[in-house]
Protein backbone atom coordinates (compact mmCIF):
# COMPACT_ATOMS: atom_id res chain seq x y z
CA UNK A 1 0.00 0.00 0.00
CA UNK A 2 2.84 2.43 0.77
CA UNK A 3 3.90 2.28 -2.88
CA UNK A 4 0.60 3.96 -3.78
CA UNK A 5 1.14 6.95 -1.48
CA UNK A 6 1.57 10.24 -3.32
CA UNK A 7 2.44 13.75 -2.16
CA UNK A 8 -0.56 15.49 -0.65
CA UNK A 9 -2.23 12.31 0.61
CA UNK A 10 -3.19 12.18 4.29
CA UNK A 11 -2.00 9.28 6.46
CA UNK A 12 -1.66 8.04 10.01
CA UNK A 13 1.19 6.03 11.53
CA UNK A 14 -0.42 2.95 13.15
CA UNK A 15 2.29 2.68 15.81
CA UNK A 16 2.29 6.38 16.69
CA UNK A 17 -1.34 7.58 17.00
CA UNK A 18 -0.22 10.57 19.09
CA UNK A 19 1.57 11.97 16.00
CA UNK A 20 -1.85 12.83 14.56
CA UNK A 21 -2.70 13.24 10.93
CA UNK A 22 0.18 13.46 8.46
CA UNK A 23 0.53 14.71 4.91
CA UNK A 24 2.82 12.81 2.53
CA UNK A 25 5.58 15.07 1.18
CA UNK A 26 7.42 12.52 -0.96
CA UNK A 27 7.70 8.79 -1.64
CA UNK A 28 11.05 7.86 -3.16
CA UNK A 29 12.71 4.45 -3.12
CA UNK A 30 10.68 3.11 -0.20
CA UNK A 31 11.29 6.19 1.96
CA UNK A 32 8.15 8.18 2.66
CA UNK A 33 8.50 11.68 4.08
CA UNK A 34 5.44 12.75 6.05
CA UNK A 35 4.68 16.00 7.86
CA UNK A 36 2.69 15.03 11.00
CA UNK A 37 0.56 17.42 13.08
CA UNK A 38 2.33 16.69 16.36
CA UNK A 39 5.67 15.19 15.30
CA UNK A 40 6.72 17.38 12.38
CA UNK A 41 8.54 16.00 9.35
CA UNK A 42 9.41 12.30 9.64
CA UNK A 43 11.05 9.98 7.11
CA UNK A 44 9.44 6.51 7.25
CA UNK A 45 11.07 3.33 5.93
CA UNK A 46 8.13 1.81 4.06
CA UNK A 47 9.69 -1.66 4.32
CA UNK A 48 9.00 -1.63 8.07
CA UNK A 49 5.91 0.55 8.55
CA UNK A 50 2.60 0.37 6.68
CA UNK A 51 1.07 3.85 6.85
CA UNK A 52 -2.73 4.05 6.97
CA UNK A 53 -4.31 6.30 4.31
CA UNK A 54 -7.02 8.67 5.55
CA UNK A 55 -9.76 9.67 3.15
CA UNK A 56 -12.34 12.42 3.56
CA UNK A 57 -10.35 14.66 5.90
N, C-alpha and C positions, 0 to 999 in steps of 0.2 A: 504493500500500500504506500509506503514512503516514496517509492519511485514515482508515484502519481502526484506528489505534492508540488505545487507551483507557487512562485512568489505571489503574495497577496492572500493566499488561503489562510484560514484560521484553524488552529489546532490546539490540542491540550496534550500535556505530557502525562501519561497514565501513572507514572511513579512519583510525580511531583505536582499534585493537584493544587498546592498552595502557590504555585507559580502563576496560576490564572490562565487566561486566554492568551494565545500567542499568534503572531502573524509571521508566516514564512517569508523570509527575505531572499533566500537562495537555496538551491538543491543541486549540488555539484559533486559528482563522484561518491555518492553515499554519505555526504556530509550536508546536513540540513541546518541552515542558520535561521533561528527563530527569535523574534523579539517578543518576550513575554511581559505581561502587565506588571508582575511583581518580582521578576528575576532579571529583567533586561535582556540583552542579546546573548544567546547561548548557541553554541555549535553542537549539534547532536550527531553522533555516529549512528546512522540509520541501520547498521548491521546489528546493533544491540538494543535499540529502542524503537518501538512501533508507535509513532505519534498518532493521536486520534483526531481525525478531521472533525470540524464543527461547522455545521451548515445552518443557515438562517439566523446568524448573529448580526 
